[in-house]
Amino acid sequence: MGERMAHFFSTERGKRIRQRVLVRDMYLCQMCGTSTTTGRKASNSAVVDHVAPVALRPDLVDDMANLRCVCRRCHAACDSIEKRLSPDSDAIVAAKLAYRPVGLDGYPIG
């Protein structure tokens, strides 16, 4: 059996880049605008998303222009977009950048 590669953000380099992205984005979700928090369980926990998925664009794994802070709730939407549109990397990027969650009142969440 082949060895499984470590997740990028679990490496020392990945942790440093993740922190740079969170600071650059001021811990604000770049999709809905909510303030994110540390931890993993809250719906507004900070996640760093690869706009173009690493599985399709491994060359962009550490490209700061391909990384952004999102909340856990929006990251779930990103995962859904990736599953629905894979393997079309361009379509995934376009859908993620266009996605804006909207509340019951019709206004963006955040």
Secondary structure, DSSP 8 states (H G I E B T S, - for coil): -------GGGSHHHHHHHHHHHHHTTTB-TTT--B-BSSSSSTTBEEEEESS-TTT-GGGTT-GGGEEEEEHHHHHHHHHHHHHHTT-HHHHHHHHHH---B-TTSSB--
